[in-house]
Amino acid sequence: MQRITISHGSGGKVTHELINGLFVKHFKNNILDKKEDSAVFELAKIRRVAFTTDSYVVKPIFFPGGDIGKLAVCGTVNDIAVSGASPKYISSAFIIEEGFAVSDLERIVKSMALWAGKAGVKIVAGDTKVVEKKEADGIFINTSGIGVFEKDIICGVEKIRIGDKIIISGTIGDHGVAILKERQGLSFKSRIESDAAPLGGMIGKIMEKTNGVKFMRDPTRGGVATTLNEIIRGSNMGILIEEEKIPVAKEVRAACELLGLDPLYIANEGKVMIIVDPKEEKKVLTILKGHEYGKNAQTIGDVAHRYPGKVCLKTKYGVTRIIDMLTGEQLPRIC
Amino acid sequence: MFKFVDEYRDKDLCRRLAEGIIGISKKPFTIMEVCGGHTMSIRKNGIHKLIGSNIKLVSGPGCPVCVTSQKDIDKAIALARLNNVVVCTFGDMVDVPGTSVTLAEVKAEKGNVRVVYSVQDVLSFAKNEPDKHFVFIGIGFETTAPTIAAAIMQAKAEKIKNFSVLALNKTMPAALKAVLEDKDAKINALISPGHVSTITGTGIYKFIVDDLRISCCVAGFEPADILRAIYLLAELRENNKVSLINAYERAVKENGNEKAKYIMYEVFDSADAEWRGFGVIPASGLRIRKEFADLDAEKIFKIDVGASKEIKGCICGDILRGIKEPKNCKLFGQKCTPMKPQGACMVSSEGTCAAWYKYGE
């Protein structure tokens, strides 16, 4: 089997072979093909851009429903999309452990190319470093991305008002549980797959067709509970969500029961949480439900004047309790 | 959808049970839920807010991480500091503050602390990495002891030399006696731990009913299980009766799990043990029998940690004895939070303080 060696990261001939034979081959586009030190492209007519970066260290690197490459593209695309911008260009930097199988690298690169295509972004810049055996665990990927605002809308927590609705675009906890299931070797009859998906298209449609979106975020690490807390902390408003309205796939629920986990705290990689004006709630839900990544979208609660700065859950027994942020690590290296 | 889960979470059933409890409970009444699992379920589902004002629920000493003494935690930390030793433990243990550091801090420094879901994982590590010695920190009650005992037996049979157990395991009856005989605690009834009872059977509570005249109800962990237990205990109380009830019939038998008990006592011997908040309770712990001494980390490493120091102002001990509540602690929510826990009741996911903090009062 062909393996990555230190010379693949040396910057010499072997590095060039890897770059041309793998990265440029699969990521192919007019900007990257120039192979300059920086990707050069037009953003001149655009007033505002969104820029983000994220590193991916997920373990295992291949898991049901995705792989580290798909995650590296979707994660960065989604971070741009939830700001209200439309994702355009991303960079990808690889840190690879000596001895890594080239076939695995190719599988990852192909996956990145596939999902970049689906997300409508170009991978225009990159870097490769190889470190000695045991100095890294297989492969780590960093992606940065740029998006542009097509419409003059600014989303932000400051726009949130009492009465606004909280929508989640589908079932929660799928990604975290899929990873955990792989790690723990749990076997269930039905498959649990990561929900990793590029949400730029779906969110773009919402931005285009509606006007009432106040704030969006993708509830990744820490899950929906942590994301809601981040939004409302320090505010004089509170958030009340209803246990019975939160969509959880039955396999995910079963795994959580077994492992003593709460789906509200588990990572998602293909979900968006939208805080929207109640007047536009139905419209947003209709768009989400009409999209392949939003079929199970649901309004889970609203912004309330009670419980300032806190997130509360109405249990199915009618009792209200606090939903705190995730403290410590529920599970390391899930993305 | 989930057999044995959904029906015990049924909204209408729970509502009827709660109404029933409010209807029959006329006298003020303190029930201790012994197990941390019960505490979490009560707080998570808000059961304490459904049952009216006459019944007070207090948490007991049934969170294994919480009752582990400072000295024992220091021992685990001392083991993790040794060269070539990997300490393996259930997740909650890593953040419990020792006298100077936590296992999490040793992990960050030396990288030789691993979180496991099962002692079986540790046997796999030992087989795959023969150059290291793996110590499993055995905590828990009768629920976890049989699987740890089975792993010790397996290691002996398979001649696995680089595996040992630091047995900090505890048993319930003597601790319950200590709690209930404490004049400060004033407990009127017990919700007995469901998981422990699956192993031990209901017999271990007989002395509480017969000698101490306190009712016990073994319960499962779903809302309807707990509400039903409270209802049954309230009914006994109103009728001035004392009795032992098994309300977890689907899992608990009168004699428990004979095979598990047999394995447990093949490997372990009853011993005195130190409990946080209680001090040493006679015959309340488990010690590895001398036939398995070469798998006993205590014997192999002969660690001496010297004097341990408990955190000043922390009232975990009183909380574990059911005398005080987290809100009585001046550290609670201020200096002591899940981010920076001072006492064990805040560290463990099943700890009383963690439950209060996480789910609010």
Interface residues (C-beta under 8 A of the other chain):
Chain A: Q184 K250 R253 A254 E257 L259 G260 K310 C312 T315 K316 Y317 G318 V319 T320 R321 I322 D324 T327 G328
Chain B: M1 F2 V5 R9 K11 C14 R15 A18 R43 K44 N45 G46 I47 K49 L50 D95 Y117 P223 T337 P338 M339 S349 Y357 K358 Y359 G360
